[in-house]
C-alpha cells in the first residue's frame, strides 16, 4: 500500500470540530452550531422526520440500520415503472428489432450492467459516505466536480423522461387534462417524498411497487393475447443489436454514481454479498420484465386498432397503456393513474440523490440543508419536461445511448482504485480527510484516464447525431470499450500521481 494511503488510514477526526451530530439517522450541516439548525423551522422539520444530513460521512457507531431488505424494494420500485416499459420499446421502434432479439439483448446486457451499481451499493455500509463523496478518494476534492456535473445531467435527464411519461399517462385518463398539468402533478408528489428524506423515501419505496404490479398484471390479463400478434421483423444486424445494447446498458449502469447514497446508514457488519444480491435483483427483475413487455406491446400495437390509436404518432406510452387497459372500463382508467404515479418512485429517489451532487459540486453548499436541493432539482427538471414532452423518443434514445459511456469509465476507475491501490481496504477511506483537498488524491489521474478513454470511445460510437469509423461498421460499442480502457489507463497514471503527490507532501 502506498505511503499516501497509509497516511490517510492513520488519521483521526473530531466530529464536533466542524459539525453537529444528532442521534440515529440525524441531520448534519457543517459549521452550523448556531445557524440554521437552531432555527425554529429547522427544528420543526427535524421533529417531523425530515432528514437534513447531506454529505457529512456517517460515523461507524451511527450506522445502525439493519433492515437491509429495504435496498431491494428501493431499487425495485425505482425501476418498476413505465420508463422501464418505454425503454424496451426502443428496440423495435428505433432499431427495428423483433421481439426475440429485443428480449435477448434486454436480458443479456442487463445481467452484465446491473452488476456494477449493485456492487457499489455494498460500499455504503463499509465507508459510510455518499457515492460522490467516496469518489473524492479517486477523483480528488476538485476533480470530482466533473463526474458530479455529468451525474447531475444524468439524474436530471431521467427525471425529465419520467416526468414526461407520467404526465402523458395521467393526461390520457382525462380528456380535459393536458400533458403539462400531468407533469406538474407528478413532480409535486415526488418532491414531497424526496423532501422528507431517508425514512419516508424508504417507506414509500417499500409499498409503491405493489399497486404498479397489480396494474401490469391486469394489462397482461386483458391484453396478453394480443402480444403474440407482433409484426414480423427483418433479421437483426450486429450494429442494431449493439446500438440497442448501448441504450439498455445506459439505462441501468448510471445508477452507479448514486448507489451508496441509500446504503450508508446500514450496519457495517452486513455481509457484502447480502447487499449485492438485494440490489442486483432489485435492478434486474423489474427492468428485464418491463422492458420485454414494452417491446412486445409496441410490436403488437399496429395490429390492435385501439392500441395503435392510443400510442399515436408521437409515441404516447401512457396512451398505449391506457388503451391496453381499456377493456376493463373505469377500473382501467384507475389503473392507468397508478401506472402514471409509478414514476414518482424513481423521481423521488433521484431528487434525494441530486441533493448530495449539488453539495459536492459546490462544497460551500454543504451548509445548505439537503432538502433545499430537492426543490432545486424539481425547478430544473419540471420546465424541461414540459418543453420536451413532444420529443420523447428522440430524447430518450439519444440520452440513454450517451450517458452509458462516462458511467462505465467512472465505475472502472473506482474499482481499480479500490482493489489495486487500496487493496480492497475500506479503512483507507479516512473520514478525517473527506473535505480536506490537500490530503485527498489530486484527481489528475482519474480525470486524465476518463478523458483519454474517449479517444477510442468516440470512434466506436454509433449515434443518430454521430457515427464513428468503427461504430458505423460494428455498431455502438462505446460503453464496452470505456470500462477496460479507463481501467488500464488509470493504473500507470495513478502510480505517477502517487509518486509526485508523496514527494510534495
DORO-901315 format. One record per residue (C-alpha): x, y, z; residue in three letters. Coordinates in steps of 0.05 Angstrom, whole numbers, plus 5000, padded with zeros to 4 digits. Example, Ala and Ser with C-alpha at 12.3 -4.5 7.8 and 13.67 -1.06 7.14 Angstrom:
residues 2
+------+-------+------+-----+
! east ! north !   up ! res !
+------+-------+------+-----+
! 5246 !  4910 ! 5156 ! ALA !
! 5273 !  4979 ! 5143 ! SER !
+------+-------+------+-----+
This chain:
residues 505
+------+-------+------+-----+
! east ! north !   up ! res !
+------+-------+------+-----+
! 5000 !  5000 ! 5000 ! UNK !
! 5025 !  5069 ! 4984 ! UNK !
! 5051 !  5117 ! 5037 ! UNK !
! 4995 !  5165 ! 5019 ! UNK !
! 4942 !  5113 ! 5035 ! UNK !
! 4977 !  5094 ! 5100 ! UNK !
! 4977 !  5167 ! 5119 ! UNK !
! 4902 !  5170 ! 5106 ! UNK !
! 4888 !  5109 ! 5148 ! UNK !
! 4925 !  5132 ! 5210 ! UNK !
! 4889 !  5199 ! 5214 ! UNK !
! 4838 !  5214 ! 5267 ! UNK !
! 4779 !  5261 ! 5269 ! UNK !
! 4740 !  5302 ! 5319 ! UNK !
! 4667 !  5302 ! 5295 ! UNK !
! 4649 !  5363 ! 5337 ! UNK !
! 4704 !  5404 ! 5305 ! UNK !
! 4662 !  5429 ! 5247 ! UNK !
! 4594 !  5395 ! 5250 ! UNK !
! 4535 !  5378 ! 5293 ! UNK !
! 4517 !  5305 ! 5303 ! UNK !
! 4448 !  5282 ! 5321 ! UNK !
! 4426 !  5212 ! 5342 ! UNK !
! 4405 !  5158 ! 5294 ! UNK !
! 4391 !  5179 ! 5223 ! UNK !
! 4405 !  5251 ! 5241 ! UNK !
! 4418 !  5314 ! 5203 ! UNK !
! 4486 !  5346 ! 5199 ! UNK !
! 4506 !  5412 ! 5168 ! UNK !
! 4580 !  5431 ! 5171 ! UNK !
! 4597 !  5491 ! 5213 ! UNK !
! 4526 !  5504 ! 5235 ! UNK !
! 4529 !  5503 ! 5311 ! UNK !
! 4486 !  5566 ! 5319 ! UNK !
! 4458 !  5575 ! 5249 ! UNK !
! 4402 !  5542 ! 5211 ! UNK !
! 4397 !  5481 ! 5256 ! UNK !
! 4377 !  5525 ! 5314 ! UNK !
! 4322 !  5559 ! 5274 ! UNK !
! 4251 !  5541 ! 5296 ! UNK !
! 4232 !  5519 ! 5226 ! UNK !
! 4292 !  5473 ! 5222 ! UNK !
! 4274 !  5443 ! 5289 ! UNK !
! 4203 !  5433 ! 5266 ! UNK !
! 4225 !  5398 ! 5203 ! UNK !
! 4271 !  5353 ! 5242 ! UNK !
! 4214 !  5335 ! 5290 ! UNK !
! 4171 !  5316 ! 5231 ! UNK !
! 4223 !  5266 ! 5208 ! UNK !
! 4256 !  5308 ! 5153 ! UNK !
! 4328 !  5286 ! 5141 ! UNK !
! 4378 !  5343 ! 5139 ! UNK !
! 4443 !  5304 ! 5134 ! UNK !
! 4479 !  5320 ! 5070 ! UNK !
! 4549 !  5300 ! 5050 ! UNK !
! 4579 !  5291 ! 5120 ! UNK !
! 4602 !  5218 ! 5128 ! UNK !
! 4564 !  5175 ! 5178 ! UNK !
! 4609 !  5150 ! 5235 ! UNK !
! 4611 !  5075 ! 5245 ! UNK !
! 4574 !  5078 ! 5311 ! UNK !
! 4516 !  5114 ! 5276 ! UNK !
! 4509 !  5063 ! 5221 ! UNK !
! 4455 !  5023 ! 5256 ! UNK !
! 4402 !  5007 ! 5203 ! UNK !
! 4395 !  4931 ! 5198 ! UNK !
! 4334 !  4928 ! 5152 ! UNK !
! 4377 !  4910 ! 5093 ! UNK !
! 4318 !  4885 ! 5051 ! UNK !
! 4298 !  4958 ! 5042 ! UNK !
! 4351 !  4967 ! 4988 ! UNK !
! 4317 !  4913 ! 4946 ! UNK !
! 4250 !  4948 ! 4949 ! UNK !
! 4281 !  5016 ! 4937 ! UNK !
! 4314 !  4995 ! 4872 ! UNK !
! 4255 !  4951 ! 4853 ! UNK !
! 4206 !  5008 ! 4860 ! UNK !
! 4252 !  5058 ! 4826 ! UNK !
! 4257 !  5011 ! 4766 ! UNK !
! 4187 !  4983 ! 4765 ! UNK !
! 4153 !  5038 ! 4726 ! UNK !
! 4132 !  5059 ! 4657 ! UNK !
! 4201 !  5087 ! 4640 ! UNK !
! 4228 !  5015 ! 4641 ! UNK !
! 4169 !  4995 ! 4598 ! UNK !
! 4184 !  5051 ! 4549 ! UNK !
! 4258 !  5035 ! 4545 ! UNK !
! 4240 !  4966 ! 4520 ! UNK !
! 4201 !  4996 ! 4462 ! UNK !
! 4264 !  5028 ! 4435 ! UNK !
! 4289 !  4962 ! 4406 ! UNK !
! 4231 !  4954 ! 4357 ! UNK !
! 4218 !  5029 ! 4345 ! UNK !
! 4288 !  5057 ! 4338 ! UNK !
! 4328 !  4996 ! 4316 ! UNK !
! 4275 !  4953 ! 4281 ! UNK !
! 4289 !  4892 ! 4324 ! UNK !
! 4239 !  4835 ! 4331 ! UNK !
! 4213 !  4810 ! 4398 ! UNK !
! 4263 !  4753 ! 4406 ! UNK !
! 4323 !  4796 ! 4390 ! UNK !
! 4299 !  4854 ! 4434 ! UNK !
! 4287 !  4808 ! 4494 ! UNK !
! 4354 !  4773 ! 4486 ! UNK !
! 4391 !  4839 ! 4485 ! UNK !
! 4350 !  4863 ! 4545 ! UNK !
! 4365 !  4801 ! 4586 ! UNK !
! 4439 !  4792 ! 4570 ! UNK !
! 4461 !  4864 ! 4576 ! UNK !
! 4421 !  4877 ! 4639 ! UNK !
! 4453 !  4816 ! 4671 ! UNK !
! 4520 !  4848 ! 4657 ! UNK !
! 4504 !  4921 ! 4670 ! UNK !
! 4467 !  4911 ! 4736 ! UNK !
! 4530 !  4883 ! 4769 ! UNK !
! 4568 !  4950 ! 4775 ! UNK !
! 4515 !  4991 ! 4812 ! UNK !
! 4497 !  4931 ! 4855 ! UNK !
! 4569 !  4923 ! 4876 ! UNK !
! 4577 !  4997 ! 4892 ! UNK !
! 4517 !  4991 ! 4938 ! UNK !
! 4559 !  4946 ! 4983 ! UNK !
! 4609 !  5003 ! 4996 ! UNK !
! 4559 !  5047 ! 5033 ! UNK !
! 4556 !  5006 ! 5098 ! UNK !
! 4632 !  4998 ! 5099 ! UNK !
! 4651 !  5070 ! 5085 ! UNK !
! 4590 !  5110 ! 5109 ! UNK !
! 4595 !  5161 ! 5053 ! UNK !
! 4552 !  5186 ! 4997 ! UNK !
! 4573 !  5158 ! 4929 ! UNK !
! 4603 !  5223 ! 4903 ! UNK !
! 4639 !  5236 ! 4968 ! UNK !
! 4671 !  5167 ! 4962 ! UNK !
! 4692 !  5187 ! 4892 ! UNK !
! 4736 !  5242 ! 4921 ! UNK !
! 4784 !  5187 ! 4942 ! UNK !
! 4796 !  5173 ! 4868 ! UNK !
! 4779 !  5238 ! 4832 ! UNK !
! 4802 !  5287 ! 4886 ! UNK !
! 4765 !  5343 ! 4920 ! UNK !
! 4761 !  5388 ! 4859 ! UNK !
! 4768 !  5335 ! 4805 ! UNK !
! 4704 !  5300 ! 4827 ! UNK !
! 4666 !  5362 ! 4805 ! UNK !
! 4669 !  5337 ! 4733 ! UNK !
! 4635 !  5269 ! 4745 ! UNK !
! 4588 !  5304 ! 4792 ! UNK !
! 4565 !  5351 ! 4737 ! UNK !
! 4556 !  5292 ! 4690 ! UNK !
! 4516 !  5255 ! 4743 ! UNK !
! 4472 !  5316 ! 4754 ! UNK !
! 4458 !  5317 ! 4680 ! UNK !
! 4441 !  5242 ! 4682 ! UNK !
! 4395 !  5248 ! 4742 ! UNK !
! 4360 !  5309 ! 4714 ! UNK !
! 4353 !  5274 ! 4647 ! UNK !
! 4319 !  5214 ! 4678 ! UNK !
! 4274 !  5260 ! 4718 ! UNK !
! 4254 !  5295 ! 4654 ! UNK !
! 4238 !  5230 ! 4618 ! UNK !
! 4199 !  5203 ! 4678 ! UNK !
! 4161 !  5267 ! 4684 ! UNK !
! 4141 !  5265 ! 4611 ! UNK !
! 4118 !  5193 ! 4615 ! UNK !
! 4079 !  5203 ! 4680 ! UNK !
! 4047 !  5266 ! 4654 ! UNK !
! 4027 !  5232 ! 4589 ! UNK !
! 3996 !  5173 ! 4625 ! UNK !
! 3959 !  5216 ! 4675 ! UNK !
! 3932 !  5262 ! 4620 ! UNK !
! 3909 !  5202 ! 4577 ! UNK !
! 3858 !  5184 ! 4631 ! UNK !
! 3823 !  5252 ! 4625 ! UNK !
! 3810 !  5286 ! 4560 ! UNK !
! 3809 !  5353 ! 4597 ! UNK !
! 3879 !  5348 ! 4626 ! UNK !
! 3939 !  5370 ! 4586 ! UNK !
! 4007 !  5335 ! 4589 ! UNK !
! 4035 !  5397 ! 4624 ! UNK !
! 3986 !  5392 ! 4682 ! UNK !
! 4001 !  5317 ! 4689 ! UNK !
! 4076 !  5331 ! 4691 ! UNK !
! 4067 !  5383 ! 4746 ! UNK !
! 4026 !  5335 ! 4789 ! UNK !
! 4079 !  5280 ! 4782 ! UNK !
! 4136 !  5326 ! 4803 ! UNK !
! 4098 !  5355 ! 4863 ! UNK !
! 4086 !  5285 ! 4891 ! UNK !
! 4158 !  5264 ! 4880 ! UNK !
! 4184 !  5328 ! 4912 ! UNK !
! 4145 !  5317 ! 4976 ! UNK !
! 4173 !  5247 ! 4984 ! UNK !
! 4246 !  5267 ! 4970 ! UNK !
! 4240 !  5328 ! 5014 ! UNK !
! 4227 !  5285 ! 5074 ! UNK !
! 4289 !  5243 ! 5063 ! UNK !
! 4314 !  5174 ! 5082 ! UNK !
! 4259 !  5147 ! 5126 ! UNK !
! 4199 !  5169 ! 5085 ! UNK !
! 4233 !  5152 ! 5019 ! UNK !
! 4247 !  5081 ! 5042 ! UNK !
! 4176 !  5074 ! 5069 ! UNK !
! 4147 !  5097 ! 5003 ! UNK !
! 4191 !  5052 ! 4961 ! UNK !
! 4171 !  4991 ! 5003 ! UNK !
! 4098 !  5000 ! 4985 ! UNK !
! 4094 !  5037 ! 4919 ! UNK !
! 4112 !  4976 ! 4875 ! UNK !
! 4051 !  4935 ! 4895 ! UNK !
! 3995 !  4975 ! 4860 ! UNK !
! 4040 !  4980 ! 4799 ! UNK !
! 4047 !  4904 ! 4799 ! UNK !
! 3971 !  4897 ! 4801 ! UNK !
! 3964 !  4945 ! 4743 ! UNK !
! 4014 !  4908 ! 4699 ! UNK !
! 3982 !  4841 ! 4717 ! UNK !
! 3915 !  4868 ! 4693 ! UNK !
! 3950 !  4893 ! 4629 ! UNK !
! 3974 !  4822 ! 4616 ! UNK !
! 3907 !  4792 ! 4634 ! UNK !
! 3865 !  4835 ! 4587 ! UNK !
! 3917 !  4846 ! 4532 ! UNK !
! 3963 !  4787 ! 4536 ! UNK !
! 3930 !  4750 ! 4478 ! UNK !
! 3948 !  4808 ! 4431 ! UNK !
! 4022 !  4807 ! 4450 ! UNK !
! 4032 !  4747 ! 4404 ! UNK !
! 4008 !  4787 ! 4344 ! UNK !
! 4071 !  4827 ! 4335 ! UNK !
! 4094 !  4845 ! 4266 ! UNK !
! 4149 !  4801 ! 4239 ! UNK !
! 4217 !  4834 ! 4237 ! UNK !
! 4276 !  4831 ! 4190 ! UNK !
! 4337 !  4791 ! 4214 ! UNK !
! 4375 !  4834 ! 4263 ! UNK !
! 4442 !  4863 ! 4244 ! UNK !
! 4501 !  4864 ! 4293 ! UNK !
! 4500 !  4940 ! 4290 ! UNK !
! 4427 !  4944 ! 4310 ! UNK !
! 4437 !  4896 ! 4368 ! UNK !
! 4497 !  4933 ! 4395 ! UNK !
! 4463 !  5001 ! 4387 ! UNK !
! 4404 !  4976 ! 4428 ! UNK !
! 4452 !  4945 ! 4478 ! UNK !
! 4483 !  5013 ! 4488 ! UNK !
! 4415 !  5041 ! 4506 ! UNK !
! 4399 !  4983 ! 4554 ! UNK !
! 4466 !  4989 ! 4589 ! UNK !
! 4460 !  5064 ! 4595 ! UNK !
! 4392 !  5055 ! 4629 ! UNK !
! 4419 !  5017 ! 4689 ! UNK !
! 4494 !  5029 ! 4694 ! UNK !
! 4481 !  5102 ! 4710 ! UNK !
! 4453 !  5081 ! 4777 ! UNK !
! 4526 !  5071 ! 4797 ! UNK !
! 4541 !  5144 ! 4816 ! UNK !
! 4484 !  5145 ! 4866 ! UNK !
! 4489 !  5073 ! 4893 ! UNK !
! 4517 !  5086 ! 4963 ! UNK !
! 4472 !  5146 ! 4976 ! UNK !
! 4419 !  5096 ! 5000 ! UNK !
! 4462 !  5046 ! 5038 ! UNK !
! 4509 !  5089 ! 5080 ! UNK !
! 4465 !  5082 ! 5142 ! UNK !
! 4468 !  5006 ! 5142 ! UNK !
! 4508 !  4969 ! 5195 ! UNK !
! 4580 !  4957 ! 5171 ! UNK !
! 4574 !  4884 ! 5196 ! UNK !
! 4526 !  4865 ! 5139 ! UNK !
! 4557 !  4815 ! 5090 ! UNK !
! 4573 !  4848 ! 5024 ! UNK !
! 4540 !  4791 ! 4986 ! UNK !
! 4474 !  4805 ! 5020 ! UNK !
! 4472 !  4878 ! 4999 ! UNK !
! 4497 !  4859 ! 4929 ! UNK !
! 4442 !  4809 ! 4915 ! UNK !
! 4387 !  4852 ! 4944 ! UNK !
! 4409 !  4909 ! 4900 ! UNK !
! 4424 !  4866 ! 4839 ! UNK !
! 4356 !  4832 ! 4839 ! UNK !
! 4323 !  4899 ! 4854 ! UNK !
! 4351 !  4924 ! 4788 ! UNK !
! 4348 !  4862 ! 4745 ! UNK !
! 4278 !  4834 ! 4757 ! UNK !
! 4234 !  4895 ! 4744 ! UNK !
! 4277 !  4923 ! 4688 ! UNK !
! 4280 !  4858 ! 4647 ! UNK !
! 4207 !  4842 ! 4656 ! UNK !
! 4180 !  4911 ! 4638 ! UNK !
! 4229 !  4924 ! 4581 ! UNK !
! 4209 !  4858 ! 4549 ! UNK !
! 4135 !  4874 ! 4559 ! UNK !
! 4146 !  4942 ! 4527 ! UNK !
! 4179 !  4911 ! 4467 ! UNK !
! 4122 !  4862 ! 4458 ! UNK !
! 4068 !  4915 ! 4466 ! UNK !
! 4097 !  4964 ! 4416 ! UNK !
! 4106 !  4908 ! 4364 ! UNK !
! 4034 !  4887 ! 4373 ! UNK !
! 4005 !  4957 ! 4373 ! UNK !
! 3998 !  4965 ! 4296 ! UNK !
! 3954 !  4902 ! 4295 ! UNK !
! 3907 !  4925 ! 4350 ! UNK !
! 3868 !  4988 ! 4329 ! UNK !
! 3856 !  5015 ! 4399 ! UNK !
! 3929 !  5006 ! 4418 ! UNK !
! 3952 !  5038 ! 4354 ! UNK !
! 3906 !  5098 ! 4366 ! UNK !
! 3928 !  5105 ! 4439 ! UNK !
! 4002 !  5102 ! 4420 ! UNK !
! 3992 !  5153 ! 4365 ! UNK !
! 4046 !  5184 ! 4322 ! UNK !
! 4083 !  5217 ! 4379 ! UNK !
! 4099 !  5153 ! 4417 ! UNK !
! 4049 !  5163 ! 4474 ! UNK !
! 4068 !  5106 ! 4520 ! UNK !
! 4016 !  5128 ! 4571 ! UNK !
! 3963 !  5127 ! 4517 ! UNK !
! 3985 !  5057 ! 4496 ! UNK !
! 3978 !  5031 ! 4567 ! UNK !
! 3910 !  5065 ! 4576 ! UNK !
! 3887 !  5031 ! 4512 ! UNK !
! 3912 !  4964 ! 4536 ! UNK !
! 3871 !  4973 ! 4599 ! UNK !
! 3810 !  4998 ! 4560 ! UNK !
! 3771 !  4932 ! 4565 ! UNK !
! 3763 !  4939 ! 4640 ! UNK !
! 3730 !  5008 ! 4634 ! UNK !
! 3735 !  5057 ! 4691 ! UNK !
! 3777 !  5008 ! 4731 ! UNK !
! 3827 !  5011 ! 4674 ! UNK !
! 3830 !  5087 ! 4680 ! UNK !
! 3843 !  5080 ! 4754 ! UNK !
! 3900 !  5031 ! 4739 ! UNK !
! 3928 !  5079 ! 4687 ! UNK !
! 3931 !  5132 ! 4742 ! UNK !
! 3970 !  5083 ! 4785 ! UNK !
! 4018 !  5069 ! 4728 ! UNK !
! 4028 !  5143 ! 4717 ! UNK !
! 4046 !  5151 ! 4790 ! UNK !
! 4097 !  5094 ! 4786 ! UNK !
! 4149 !  5144 ! 4760 ! UNK !
! 4145 !  5183 ! 4826 ! UNK !
! 4186 !  5127 ! 4859 ! UNK !
! 4243 !  5139 ! 4810 ! UNK !
! 4238 !  5215 ! 4811 ! UNK !
! 4236 !  5217 ! 4887 ! UNK !
! 4298 !  5174 ! 4894 ! UNK !
! 4334 !  5215 ! 4841 ! UNK !
! 4315 !  5281 ! 4875 ! UNK !
! 4342 !  5253 ! 4940 ! UNK !
! 4408 !  5235 ! 4908 ! UNK !
! 4413 !  5300 ! 4869 ! UNK !
! 4420 !  5338 ! 4935 ! UNK !
! 4488 !  5310 ! 4950 ! UNK !
! 4513 !  5321 ! 4880 ! UNK !
! 4499 !  5396 ! 4886 ! UNK !
! 4536 !  5397 ! 4952 ! UNK !
! 4597 !  5360 ! 4924 ! UNK !
! 4597 !  5403 ! 4861 ! UNK !
! 4598 !  5467 ! 4902 ! UNK !
! 4627 !  5448 ! 4970 ! UNK !
! 4604 !  5513 ! 5002 ! UNK !
! 4533 !  5488 ! 4990 ! UNK !
! 4544 !  5435 ! 5045 ! UNK !
! 4520 !  5489 ! 5093 ! UNK !
! 4453 !  5490 ! 5058 ! UNK !
! 4402 !  5438 ! 5084 ! UNK !
! 4397 !  5376 ! 5040 ! UNK !
! 4323 !  5384 ! 5025 ! UNK !
! 4332 !  5452 ! 4992 ! UNK !
! 4365 !  5418 ! 4933 ! UNK !
! 4305 !  5373 ! 4923 ! UNK !
! 4268 !  5437 ! 4906 ! UNK !
! 4325 !  5460 ! 4861 ! UNK !
! 4325 !  5393 ! 4824 ! UNK !
! 4250 !  5399 ! 4813 ! UNK !
! 4255 !  5471 ! 4788 ! UNK !
! 4307 !  5447 ! 4736 ! UNK !
! 4271 !  5385 ! 4711 ! UNK !
! 4198 !  5408 ! 4712 ! UNK !
! 4200 !  5462 ! 4657 ! UNK !
! 4247 !  5419 ! 4614 ! UNK !
! 4197 !  5361 ! 4618 ! UNK !
! 4142 !  5406 ! 4594 ! UNK !
! 4185 !  5433 ! 4536 ! UNK !
! 4209 !  5364 ! 4515 ! UNK !
! 4143 !  5327 ! 4522 ! UNK !
! 4130 !  5322 ! 4448 ! UNK !
! 4201 !  5297 ! 4430 ! UNK !
! 4201 !  5239 ! 4478 ! UNK !
! 4230 !  5183 ! 4434 ! UNK !
! 4285 !  5225 ! 4404 ! UNK !
! 4305 !  5250 ! 4473 ! UNK !
! 4301 !  5181 ! 4505 ! UNK !
! 4343 !  5145 ! 4452 ! UNK !
! 4397 !  5199 ! 4449 ! UNK !
! 4401 !  5207 ! 4524 ! UNK !
! 4405 !  5134 ! 4543 ! UNK !
! 4456 !  5119 ! 4489 ! UNK !
! 4502 !  5175 ! 4510 ! UNK !
! 4502 !  5170 ! 4586 ! UNK !
! 4529 !  5099 ! 4589 ! UNK !
! 4598 !  5120 ! 4565 ! UNK !
! 4620 !  5163 ! 4623 ! UNK !
! 4588 !  5120 ! 4676 ! UNK !
! 4625 !  5059 ! 4650 ! UNK !
! 4692 !  5095 ! 4654 ! UNK !
! 4674 !  5124 ! 4723 ! UNK !
! 4659 !  5055 ! 4751 ! UNK !
! 4723 !  5025 ! 4724 ! UNK !
! 4766 !  5079 ! 4757 ! UNK !
! 4732 !  5069 ! 4825 ! UNK !
! 4743 !  4994 ! 4822 ! UNK !
! 4816 !  4999 ! 4803 ! UNK !
! 4829 !  5050 ! 4858 ! UNK !
! 4796 !  5007 ! 4910 ! UNK !
! 4822 !  4938 ! 4891 ! UNK !
! 4891 !  4954 ! 4862 ! UNK !
! 4914 !  5015 ! 4900 ! UNK !
! 4876 !  5007 ! 4966 ! UNK !
! 4879 !  4931 ! 4966 ! UNK !
! 4805 !  4928 ! 4980 ! UNK !
! 4815 !  4960 ! 5048 ! UNK !
! 4755 !  5003 ! 5066 ! UNK !
! 4792 !  5033 ! 5126 ! UNK !
! 4835 !  5074 ! 5078 ! UNK !
! 4775 !  5118 ! 5063 ! UNK !
! 4790 !  5162 ! 5123 ! UNK !
! 4733 !  5205 ! 5147 ! UNK !
! 4781 !  5257 ! 5173 ! UNK !
! 4801 !  5279 ! 5103 ! UNK !
! 4736 !  5275 ! 5064 ! UNK !
! 4735 !  5351 ! 5056 ! UNK !
! 4810 !  5365 ! 5060 ! UNK !
! 4834 !  5378 ! 4989 ! UNK !
! 4908 !  5372 ! 5005 ! UNK !
! 4900 !  5303 ! 5037 ! UNK !
! 4858 !  5273 ! 4982 ! UNK !
! 4885 !  5249 ! 4915 ! UNK !
! 4898 !  5305 ! 4865 ! UNK !
! 4849 !  5272 ! 4817 ! UNK !
! 4891 !  5285 ! 4756 ! UNK !
! 4900 !  5210 ! 4743 ! UNK !
! 4825 !  5195 ! 4745 ! UNK !
! 4806 !  5254 ! 4702 ! UNK !
! 4861 !  5241 ! 4651 ! UNK !
! 4843 !  5167 ! 4646 ! UNK !
! 4770 !  5184 ! 4635 ! UNK !
! 4784 !  5237 ! 4583 ! UNK !
! 4836 !  5196 ! 4546 ! UNK !
! 4789 !  5136 ! 4542 ! UNK !
! 4744 !  5178 ! 4498 ! UNK !
! 4798 !  5178 ! 4445 ! UNK !
! 4775 !  5107 ! 4429 ! UNK !
! 4703 !  5113 ! 4453 ! UNK !
! 4686 !  5167 ! 4402 ! UNK !
! 4707 !  5125 ! 4341 ! UNK !
! 4666 !  5068 ! 4370 ! UNK !
! 4602 !  5109 ! 4376 ! UNK !
! 4542 !  5099 ! 4332 ! UNK !
! 4490 !  5152 ! 4347 ! UNK !
! 4439 !  5189 ! 4306 ! UNK !
! 4480 !  5252 ! 4312 ! UNK !
! 4549 !  5220 ! 4303 ! UNK !
! 4576 !  5155 ! 4274 ! UNK !
! 4648 !  5137 ! 4288 ! UNK !
! 4691 !  5100 ! 4237 ! UNK !
! 4689 !  5037 ! 4279 ! UNK !
! 4619 !  5044 ! 4306 ! UNK !
! 4588 !  5052 ! 4237 ! UNK !
! 4613 !  4983 ! 4220 ! UNK !
! 4608 !  4945 ! 4286 ! UNK !
! 4551 !  4982 ! 4319 ! UNK !
! 4558 !  5023 ! 4382 ! UNK !
! 4610 !  4991 ! 4428 ! UNK !
! 4629 !  5055 ! 4465 ! UNK !
! 4609 !  5033 ! 4535 ! UNK !
! 4641 !  4964 ! 4526 ! UNK !
! 4706 !  4999 ! 4508 ! UNK !
! 4701 !  5052 ! 4562 ! UNK !
! 4706 !  5005 ! 4621 ! UNK !
! 4770 !  4966 ! 4605 ! UNK !
! 4805 !  5024 ! 4573 ! UNK !
! 4794 !  5072 ! 4631 ! UNK !
! 4817 !  5018 ! 4679 ! UNK !
! 4881 !  5005 ! 4641 ! UNK !
! 4897 !  5079 ! 4633 ! UNK !
! 4885 !  5094 ! 4706 ! UNK !
! 4938 !  5046 ! 4733 ! UNK !
! 5001 !  5080 ! 4706 ! UNK !
! 4971 !  5149 ! 4713 ! UNK !
! 4953 !  5137 ! 4786 ! UNK !
! 5022 !  5109 ! 4801 ! UNK !
! 5052 !  5172 ! 4772 ! UNK !
! 5005 !  5215 ! 4812 ! UNK !
! 5022 !  5180 ! 4877 ! UNK !
! 5096 !  5187 ! 4863 ! UNK !
! 5092 !  5263 ! 4854 ! UNK !
! 5039 !  5274 ! 4908 ! UNK !
! 5080 !  5236 ! 4961 ! UNK !
! 5141 !  5276 ! 4940 ! UNK !
! 5104 !  5342 ! 4951 ! UNK !
! 5076 !  5322 ! 5019 ! UNK !
+------+-------+------+-----+
